[in-house]
Amino acid sequence: MTLAAAPHAGGNPGDNAGGDFAGEYFVEDITTGLAASGFGHLGDGRSFSFHVHRGQLVVEVYRPRLAGPVPLPEDVVARASRSLVDLDVDDARSLSAAVRDAIGEAAPVPRPPR
């Protein structure tokens, strides 16, 4: 199942996501199931993607103003993962809520010194 342009708004008490997560996000594309994945953008201009990998929901938040349509590894500013236990990956609302929570809990990605 694929859905498009599902806006969601709301505060999140654990706002950090490598910066301040304002609580507003758009899920532009979501595919449910055991190989769930999707992408969207936050209200502050950053984009994010998510996918299921080895029993984990993995969410990556990218820096704003990306140079191209596909983010590079150095564009990742925050990352989070959580177990699929107690998550219905066949339900778009449940998956979207888990992504929202993961964005709020995402930890900044360390940068190597230049």
BAFI-3210 file (N, C-alpha, C; in Angstrom, 3 decimals, decimal comma, padded with zeros to 6 digits):
// residues 114
n [1|2|3|4|5|6|7|8|9|10|11|12|13|14|15|16|17|18|19|20|21|22|23|24|25|26|27|28|29|30|31|32|33|34|35|36|37|38|39|40|41|42|43|44|45|46|47|48|49|50|51|52|53|54|55|56|57|58|59|60|61|62|63|64|65|66|67|68|69|70|71|72|73|74|75|76|77|78|79|80|81|82|83|84|85|86|87|88|89|90|91|92|93|94|95|96|97|98|99|100|101|102|103|104|105|106|107|108|109|110|111|112|113|114]
n.u [000,842|000,582|000,713|000,219|001,383|000,546|-000,233|000,918|000,663|001,838|002,971|005,972|007,195|009,829|011,578|014,325|015,936|018,480|018,502|015,918|012,868|009,979|007,530|005,799|005,203|005,407|004,430|005,409|005,457|004,542|005,090|003,672|004,065|006,244|008,538|008,541|008,735|009,576|009,285|009,636|009,098|010,117|008,643|010,557|012,037|013,882|014,441|013,357|013,812|012,638|012,939|012,530|014,750|016,255|014,441|014,151|012,951|014,246|015,140|016,171|017,250|017,712|019,933|018,855|018,071|019,176|021,595|020,928|018,441|018,690|019,704|023,012|025,348|026,721|024,842|023,137|021,874|020,752|019,785|017,701|016,526|014,228|012,690|010,584|008,743|005,555|004,612|002,547|003,273|001,758|-000,173|-000,723|-001,142|-000,196|002,472|003,288|002,999|004,948|007,219|007,096|007,518|010,085|011,548|011,447|013,043|015,482|019,015|021,768|024,078|027,429|030,083|033,010|036,235|037,495]
n.v [-001,173|002,177|005,493|009,018|012,350|012,938|015,027|015,807|017,118|018,375|018,711|017,424|016,097|015,156|016,613|016,688|015,612|016,128|018,821|021,242|019,699|020,695|019,526|019,393|017,575|016,078|013,176|012,097|009,820|006,515|003,156|000,258|-002,770|-005,705|-004,804|-002,080|001,386|004,838|008,428|011,943|015,333|017,761|020,451|022,447|022,453|020,406|017,087|013,636|010,074|006,692|003,211|-000,356|-002,531|-005,508|-006,193|-003,743|-000,384|002,138|005,473|008,349|011,671|014,422|017,118|020,532|021,945|020,208|019,189|017,565|015,232|012,803|012,019|012,079|010,063|011,883|013,847|013,156|014,155|013,311|010,288|007,490|004,447|001,800|-001,038|-003,404|-004,659|-004,601|-002,874|-002,191|-002,840|-003,025|-001,146|002,078|004,374|003,632|003,085|005,610|007,120|005,891|006,626|009,400|009,554|008,447|010,372|012,463|011,377|011,056|010,895|013,139|012,739|011,907|013,913|013,508|014,951|017,748]
n.w [000,000|-000,863|000,128|-000,271|000,426|003,249|005,634|008,904|012,124|015,243|018,580|020,096|022,942|023,173|021,553|019,530|017,366|016,071|015,964|016,311|016,362|015,095|015,231|013,080|010,166|006,910|005,362|002,452|000,878|001,555|002,094|003,151|005,141|005,430|004,221|004,633|003,806|003,153|002,687|003,458|004,568|007,021|008,931|009,143|006,846|006,495|005,212|005,435|005,625|005,799|006,579|006,803|008,308|008,995|011,152|012,381|012,534|010,718|010,748|009,048|009,196|007,139|006,180|005,579|002,326|000,208|-002,255|-004,410|-005,757|-004,416|-001,243|000,128|002,090|003,769|004,122|006,135|009,197|011,542|013,204|013,887|015,363|015,905|017,426|015,712|017,242|018,678|016,735|014,068|010,997|008,763|008,832|007,861|009,458|012,002|011,395|010,460|012,799|014,389|012,949|013,294|016,087|016,196|014,794|016,605|018,585|017,438|017,219|016,941|014,240|014,526|013,277|011,311|012,091|010,249]
ca.u [000,000|001,334|-000,066|001,022|001,076|-000,252|000,332|000,712|001,222|001,669|004,210|006,562|007,988|011,220|012,101|015,744|016,218|019,649|018,056|014,597|011,766|008,859|006,320|005,050|005,901|004,620|004,864|005,102|005,230|004,695|004,769|003,536|004,413|007,518|009,593|008,004|009,669|008,924|010,038|008,832|009,873|009,723|008,211|011,691|012,725|014,684|013,714|013,660|013,384|012,591|012,830|012,662|015,975|016,551|013,571|014,221|012,525|015,377|014,747|017,282|016,864|018,742|020,097|018,012|018,638|020,034|022,075|020,314|017,218|019,020|020,661|024,259|025,585|027,132|023,674|022,390|022,194|020,247|019,356|017,055|015,974|013,440|012,257|009,258|007,850|004,432|004,369|001,824|003,857|000,755|-001,085|-000,013|-001,216|000,711|003,827|003,539|003,173|006,257|008,209|007,035|008,179|011,514|012,144|011,594|014,078|016,699|020,256|022,669|025,127|028,732|030,819|034,463|036,922|038,018]
ca.v [000,000|003,421|006,705|010,201|013,660|012,861|015,981|015,542|018,183|018,159|018,834|016,198|016,511|014,747|017,259|016,977|015,265|016,776|020,202|021,278|019,147|021,577|018,757|019,313|016,799|015,528|011,904|012,221|008,490|005,471|001,809|-000,556|-004,186|-006,110|-004,003|-000,721|002,476|006,071|009,657|013,141|016,486|018,399|021,833|023,367|022,337|019,190|015,920|012,408|008,825|005,573|001,883|-001,470|-003,287|-006,512|-006,096|-002,397|000,774|003,059|006,802|009,279|013,066|015,032|018,566|021,269|022,403|019,189|019,551|016,733|014,541|011,660|012,419|011,331|009,739|013,069|014,710|012,686|014,926|012,593|008,931|006,757|003,150|001,176|-002,395|-003,546|-005,262|-003,718|-001,924|-002,799|-002,287|-003,083|-000,021|003,330|005,316|003,142|003,279|007,055|007,562|005,400|007,482|010,681|009,384|008,224|011,665|013,196|010,755|010,869|011,447|013,720|011,867|012,564|014,283|013,375|016,250|018,107]
ca.w [000,000|-000,925|000,344|-000,595|001,000|004,469|006,588|010,318|012,941|016,666|019,340|020,591|024,084|023,069|020,349|019,373|015,973|015,502|015,848|016,921|015,591|015,405|015,391|011,835|009,146|005,821|004,806|001,025|000,339|002,564|001,661|004,357|005,024|006,005|003,593|004,699|003,573|002,743|002,875|003,646|005,016|008,271|008,793|009,097|005,565|006,381|004,731|006,147|005,003|006,732|005,994|007,732|008,053|010,024|012,309|012,967|011,755|010,674|010,262|008,865|008,940|006,300|006,311|004,625|001,045|-000,397|-003,590|-005,436|-005,329|-003,566|-000,202|000,284|003,500|004,535|004,316|007,312|010,403|012,717|012,889|014,982|015,006|016,956|017,141|015,119|018,227|019,020|015,651|012,958|009,773|007,697|009,032|007,545|010,586|013,036|010,884|010,437|014,189|014,829|012,293|013,997|017,380|015,955|014,435|017,859|019,408|016,629|017,793|015,921|013,713|014,713|012,064|011,463|012,029|008,920]
c.u [000,883|000,373|000,815|000,490|000,122|000,341|-000,019|001,322|000,977|002,995|004,704|007,464|009,458|011,925|013,612|016,197|017,399|019,434|016,692|013,553|010,530|007,554|005,500|005,861|004,910|005,242|004,443|004,804|005,453|004,248|004,761|003,973|005,782|008,709|009,148|009,106|008,881|009,827|009,080|009,722|009,268|009,331|009,351|012,516|013,610|013,816|014,126|013,250|013,350|012,470|012,957|013,892|016,244|015,744|013,586|013,620|013,659|014,910|015,995|016,725|018,036|018,796|019,180|018,790|019,646|020,394|021,375|019,097|017,474|020,052|021,877|024,477|025,989|025,987|022,864|022,833|021,714|019,719|018,708|016,617|015,195|012,985|010,863|008,262|006,805|004,175|003,695|002,326|002,899|-000,252|-000,323|-000,041|-000,263|002,165|004,205|003,761|004,525|007,376|008,265|007,771|009,689|012,213|012,398|012,697|015,411|017,893|021,114|023,743|026,455|029,429|032,311|035,123|037,478|039,453]
c.v [001,231|004,585|007,890|011,415|013,591|013,822|015,606|016,696|017,844|018,250|017,483|016,576|016,134|015,377|017,426|016,703|015,986|018,257|020,219|020,748|019,910|020,820|018,643|018,535|016,307|014,201|011,950|010,877|007,481|004,148|000,945|-001,989|-004,464|-005,369|-002,537|000,309|003,717|007,253|010,816|014,297|017,072|019,845|022,827|023,231|021,119|018,060|014,704|011,218|007,760|004,276|000,846|-002,259|-004,206|-006,337|-004,753|-001,379|001,786|004,365|007,668|010,653|013,717|016,539|019,269|021,623|021,412|019,586|018,759|016,006|013,352|012,097|011,498|011,015|010,950|014,061|014,330|013,496|014,249|011,235|008,317|005,394|002,625|-000,185|-002,387|-004,220|-004,210|-002,641|-002,673|-002,175|-002,359|-001,945|001,291|004,315|004,919|003,377|004,756|007,605|007,102|006,226|008,830|010,601|009,207|009,522|012,476|012,670|010,606|011,572|012,021|012,715|012,574|012,792|014,083|014,752|016,491|018,461]
c.w [000,000|-000,754|000,013|000,133|002,188|005,493|008,017|011,087|014,400|017,360|019,786|021,747|023,996|021,883|020,409|017,946|015,343|015,319|016,481|015,955|016,008|015,565|014,123|010,821|008,106|005,416|003,349|000,388|001,457|001,954|002,915|004,087|005,614|005,404|003,555|004,470|003,186|002,985|003,035|004,036|006,286|007,995|008,688|007,815|005,409|005,845|005,557|005,294|006,082|005,950|007,101|007,326|009,242|011,310|013,023|011,997|011,842|010,042|010,175|008,526|008,215|006,518|005,320|003,354|000,465|-001,828|-004,693|-004,904|-004,402|-002,527|-000,172|001,759|004,337|004,755|005,553|008,533|011,673|012,276|014,127|014,458|016,198|016,488|016,512|016,061|018,626|017,969|014,507|011,660|008,592|007,791|008,842|008,711|011,701|012,633|010,889|011,843|014,734|014,212|012,990|015,333|017,219|015,571|015,693|018,748|018,680|017,264|016,671|015,506|013,888|013,383|012,294|011,385|010,629|008,967]
res [m|t|l|a|a|a|p|h|a|g|g|n|p|g|d|n|a|g|g|d|f|a|g|e|y|f|v|e|d|i|t|t|g|l|a|a|s|g|f|g|h|l|g|d|g|r|s|f|s|f|h|v|h|r|g|q|l|v|v|e|v|y|r|p|r|l|a|g|p|v|p|l|p|e|d|v|v|a|r|a|s|r|s|l|v|d|l|d|v|d|d|a|r|s|l|s|a|a|v|r|d|a|i|g|e|a|a|p|v|p|r|p|p|r]
***
